[in-house]
Amino acid sequence: MNRTFHWDFWAGITALSIIVFGLFLIYPLFSLFVSAFQDPNTGEWTLSHFAHFFERKYYYQSMINSFSVTACVTLLACIIGTAVAYFMTLYRIKFKPLVEVCIVISLLSPPFIGAYSWILIGGRSGMLTRFLADYGIGFPSIYGFAGILLVLTLKLYPFIYLYVAGAMKNIDSALIEAAESLGCSGFRKVVTIIIPLITPTILAGALMVFMNAMADFGTPMLIGEGFNVMPVMIYSEFINEVGDQANFAAAMAAIMVLITSSIFMVQKYIVNRKSFTMSSLRPMQVHALHGVKCVVVHAGIYLLVALSMVPQLVVIYTSFQNTNGSVFIDGYSLESYRTIFSNLWNAVSNTYLFSTIAMAMIIFLGMTVAYLTTRKKSWLTDVIDTLSMFPYIIPGSVLGITLLLAFNEEPMLLSGTAIIIIISLVIRRLPYTLRSSSAILYQLSPSMEEASISLGASPLKTFFKITAVMMLPGVMSGAILSWITAINELSSSVILFTGDTKTMSVAIYTEVIRASYGTAAALSTILTVTTIAAMVIFFKVSGRRDVTL
């Protein structure tokens, strides 16, 4: 009897998922921990690298510094983001759509551009520093702990704003009216009713802020000076590659993975205990502001948004200024842009090419793997779903090191190629598209797929003709946001790049280090304009007027 082999598409996707996560996530992490516990000379297992870290204050102080700045950034971002979300949701704020767009742009632009801009404003030769010096007024130093805190808080509070604003739209006004009828109003109402309702959402946003602040490399590298943090220390030790430096850097990276994974597990435990669903049958009413309160609220929000947009405005302005070495001089020209087109255009084209290839792979994997984990549930798909969470807790610099350690020799020699950068972008951004795709699938009734199959269409044809089509608008809007974050990626790219695979974010970083501020500003402007253009496309594709997480 003749038997025809029937290839199951979803079995292939399952195998592909296991290969992708196993080869490019689990295996590199395994290589990292092996290097961390291995003596480079004898190959024997050892704890000496960890002992070396905790014995010397120079090293373990960087961990304390990371915790201190990250905790302060998270606390400030939660306070600021929640306050802005409260007033923007419950009161009529003039030019609200424009304010929201500015908040999102400040979130999606890379933090190292913020650090670079504040150097131009408040550095030792900054515009504001020199202006105040003419009047005998000293400007506070932008370098060190305070500068990192300023840049990261202005960059990351939008996470809290977007999370909390989305949650507050789901609060039923009946709860608020019931509280007011019992005499609970004003500040007491906010503390006893609204804050407890949105606490799980605040905690989810706080985790995003904490992970981003902990993993940020560019900001402390540019303005940290003597204030060393873990990502900078790991990078510095790894690129030295003298003796056991690579193994020692791997040990520090392993410590950082353990720290971030522990924080992630604690947050998940707390949220799971406190989580509940809200159904907004009657959303809270928007009220008008009057008198002094109106002036204070508008002034506070506008000032915050202005400070958030300062980096973008400064780099755009300075990109057209004439330069003499590292100094901006009188007059305006396009010289910085000419320099980019003649010397650095490769970095611009690489950025668009790598990010677009990565996004095509992410869209395919995100849609198919999300379908697998939501519609084809099994113990194997549960494993895949768990593995997909890992990139949330791996800082970019650590991912870069793991990939280099894993693919730095035959038969899988990928270091120095464009492939390894594309892989890092896919691994870093895939979880976000996976989560958004899964959320869309939960909203789509399986009955439509069942109807298609009952009419004779195969399950595979049904997926591509029915399910994928319905998923695509939501997936594409999420993919555009992921593409924006991919073009701004620095932490992993700065470890993986070579002269031929340099990206815009790496080029900006290297130009700032070289004090070529004019070309750095021009590259930053191109990156900012690209981000804004992608945001416009996002709003057109999604048909929405705001961004929610």
Residue pairs with C-beta under 8 A, 6 or more apart in sequence:
9 460
10 372
10 376
10 459
13 368
13 369
13 372
14 372
14 376
14 380
14 381
14 384
16 365
17 365
17 369
17 372
17 384
18 380
18 384
20 365
20 426
21 384
21 387
21 388
21 390
22 387
24 403
24 423
24 426
24 427
25 387
25 390
25 391
25 427
26 387
26 390
27 406
28 399
28 402
28 403
28 405
28 406
28 407
29 257
29 390
29 394
29 402
31 402
31 405
31 406
32 250
32 253
32 254
32 257
32 398
32 401
32 402
32 405
32 406
33 250
33 254
35 246
35 247
35 250
35 251
35 405
36 49
36 50
36 247
36 250
36 251
36 253
36 254
37 45
37 46
37 47
37 49
37 251
38 44
38 45
38 46
38 247
39 45
39 46
39 48
39 244
39 247
40 243
40 244
40 246
40 247
41 244
49 244
49 247
49 248
49 250
49 251
50 251
50 255
52 59
52 248
52 251
53 59
53 60
53 248
53 251
53 252
53 255
54 60
58 228
59 233
59 252
61 228
62 228
62 229
62 230
62 232
62 233
63 230
63 255
63 259
65 145
65 227
65 228
65 229
65 230
66 214
66 229
66 230
66 231
68 145
69 145
69 148
69 149
69 152
69 213
69 220
69 227
69 229
70 210
70 213
70 214
71 210
72 149
73 148
73 149
73 152
73 153
73 156
73 209
73 213
74 206
74 209
74 210
74 213
76 149
76 153
76 157
77 153
77 156
77 157
77 159
77 160
77 205
77 206
77 209
78 160
78 202
78 205
78 206
78 209
80 153
80 157
80 160
80 304
81 157
81 158
81 159
81 160
81 161
81 163
81 164
81 205
82 160
82 161
82 164
82 195
82 198
82 202
84 103
84 157
84 161
84 301
84 304
85 160
85 161
85 164
85 165
85 168
86 164
86 168
86 190
86 194
87 93
87 297
87 301
88 96
88 99
88 100
88 161
88 165
88 301
89 165
89 168
89 169
89 284
89 286
90 168
90 284
90 286
90 287
91 286
91 287
91 288
91 289
91 297
92 286
92 287
92 288
92 289
93 99
93 297
93 298
93 301
94 298
97 545
97 546
99 301
99 302
99 305
100 546
100 547
101 535
102 305
102 308
102 309
103 158
103 161
103 162
103 305
103 308
104 158
104 162
104 535
104 547
105 309
105 312
105 528
105 531
105 532
105 535
106 154
106 155
106 158
106 305
106 308
106 309
106 311
106 312
107 155
107 156
107 158
107 159
107 162
108 481
108 484
108 485
108 488
108 531
108 535
109 155
109 311
109 312
109 488
109 527
109 528
109 531
110 218
110 488
110 490
110 505
110 527
111 151
111 152
111 155
111 156
111 216
111 218
111 219
112 217
112 218
112 219
112 221
112 222
112 490
112 505
112 508
112 509
112 512
113 311
113 312
113 315
113 508
113 524
113 527
113 528
114 151
114 154
114 155
114 219
114 311
115 147
115 148
115 151
115 218
115 219
115 222
115 223
116 222
116 311
116 315
116 508
116 512
116 517
116 520
116 524
117 310
117 311
117 312
117 314
117 315
117 524
118 126
118 142
118 147
118 150
118 151
118 223
118 310
118 311
119 126
119 142
119 222
119 223
119 512
120 126
120 127
120 314
120 315
120 318
120 517
120 521
121 127
121 128
121 129
121 142
121 310
121 314
122 128
122 129
122 139
122 140
122 141
122 142
122 147
123 129
123 142
123 143
125 327
126 139
126 142
128 139
129 139
132 138
132 139
133 139
140 146
141 147
142 150
142 223
143 223
143 224
143 225
143 227
144 223
144 224
144 225
144 226
144 227
145 227
147 223
147 224
148 219
148 220
148 223
148 224
148 227
148 229
151 219
151 223
152 212
152 213
152 216
152 219
154 307
154 308
155 308
156 208
156 209
156 212
156 213
157 209
157 308
158 308
159 205
159 208
159 209
159 212
159 549
160 202
160 205
160 206
160 209
162 205
162 547
162 548
162 549
163 201
163 202
163 204
163 205
163 208
163 549
164 198
164 201
164 202
164 205
165 546
165 548
166 201
166 548
166 549
167 197
167 198
167 201
167 278
168 194
168 198
168 284
169 280
169 283
170 278
170 279
170 280
170 283
171 194
171 197
171 198
171 278
171 280
171 283
171 284
172 278
172 279
172 280
172 281
172 282
172 283
172 284
173 282
173 283
173 284
173 285
174 281
174 282
175 193
175 197
176 189
176 193
176 194
176 284
179 185
179 189
179 192
179 193
180 189
184 192
184 193
195 202
197 278
199 274
200 271
200 274
200 275
200 276
203 267
203 270
203 271
203 274
204 267
204 271
205 549
206 267
207 263
207 264
207 267
208 549
210 263
211 260
211 263
211 264
211 392
211 393
211 395
214 230
214 231
214 256
214 259
214 260
214 395
215 231
215 260
215 395
215 396
215 397
215 398
215 491
216 231
216 491
217 231
217 232
217 235
217 395
217 396
217 397
217 490
217 491
217 494
218 490
218 491
218 494
218 505
218 509
220 227
220 228
220 229
220 231
220 232
221 232
221 235
221 509
222 509
222 512
224 232
230 252
230 255
230 256
231 256
231 395
231 397
231 491
233 252
234 249
234 252
234 253
234 256
234 397
234 398
234 401
235 397
235 494
235 495
237 245
237 248
237 249
237 252
238 245
238 246
238 249
238 250
238 401
238 495
239 495
246 405
249 401
250 401
250 405
253 397
253 398
253 401
253 402
256 395
256 398
257 393
257 394
257 395
257 398
260 393
260 394
260 395
261 393
263 393
264 392
264 393
289 297
289 298
312 528
314 521
315 520
315 521
315 524
315 525
315 528
316 521
316 525
316 528
318 328
318 517
318 518
318 521
319 336
319 337
319 518
319 521
319 522
319 524
319 525
320 332
320 333
320 334
320 336
321 328
321 329
321 331
321 332
321 518
321 521
322 328
322 329
322 330
322 331
322 332
322 333
322 335
322 518
323 329
323 335
323 336
323 517
323 518
325 515
326 515
326 516
326 517
328 517
328 518
335 518
336 518
336 519
336 521
336 522
337 522
339 518
339 519
339 522
340 348
340 519
340 522
340 523
340 526
344 507
344 511
344 519
344 523
346 500
346 502
347 502
347 503
347 504
347 506
347 507
347 523
348 504
348 523
348 526
350 418
350 501
350 502
350 503
350 504
351 487
351 503
351 504
351 505
351 527
352 487
353 418
354 418
354 421
354 422
354 425
354 486
354 501
354 503
355 425
355 483
355 486
355 487
356 483
357 422
358 422
358 425
358 426
358 429
358 486
359 429
359 479
359 482
359 483
359 486
361 422
361 426
362 426
362 429
362 430
362 433
362 479
362 482
363 433
363 475
363 476
363 479
365 426
365 430
365 433
365 434
366 430
366 433
366 434
366 436
366 437
366 475
366 478
366 479
367 437
367 468
367 471
367 475
369 384
369 388
369 434
369 437
370 434
370 437
370 438
370 440
370 441
371 437
371 441
371 463
371 467
372 381
372 384
373 381
373 382
373 384
373 385
373 388
373 434
373 438
374 438
374 441
374 442
375 441
375 446
375 449
388 430
388 431
388 434
389 431
391 399
391 427
391 428
391 430
391 431
392 431
394 402
395 491
396 424
396 428
396 489
396 490
396 491
396 492
396 493
397 491
397 492
397 494
397 495
399 424
399 427
399 428
399 491
399 492
400 424
400 491
400 492
400 493
400 494
400 495
400 496
401 495
403 414
403 415
403 420
403 423
403 424
403 492
403 496
404 415
404 420
404 495
404 496
406 412
407 413
407 414
407 415
407 420
408 415
414 420
414 423
415 496
416 498
416 501
417 501
418 500
418 501
420 496
421 492
421 493
421 496
421 497
421 501
421 503
424 489
424 492
424 493
424 496
425 486
425 489
425 492
428 486
428 489
428 492
429 482
429 485
429 486
432 478
432 481
432 482
433 475
433 478
433 479
433 482
436 474
436 475
436 478
437 471
437 474
437 475
437 478
439 474
440 470
440 471
440 474
440 475
441 467
441 471
444 467
444 470
444 471
448 466
448 467
448 470
449 459
449 462
449 463
449 466
449 467
452 461
452 462
452 465
452 466
453 459
453 462
457 465
457 466
473 541
473 542
473 543
474 542
476 541
476 542
477 538
477 541
477 542
477 544
480 534
480 537
480 538
480 541
481 538
481 547
483 534
484 531
484 534
484 535
487 503
487 504
487 505
487 527
487 530
487 531
488 505
488 527
488 531
489 503
489 505
490 505
490 506
490 509
493 503
493 505
493 506
494 505
494 506
494 509
497 503
497 506
502 510
504 523
504 526
504 527
505 527
507 523
508 520
508 523
508 524
508 527
511 517
511 519
511 520
511 523
512 520
538 547
539 545
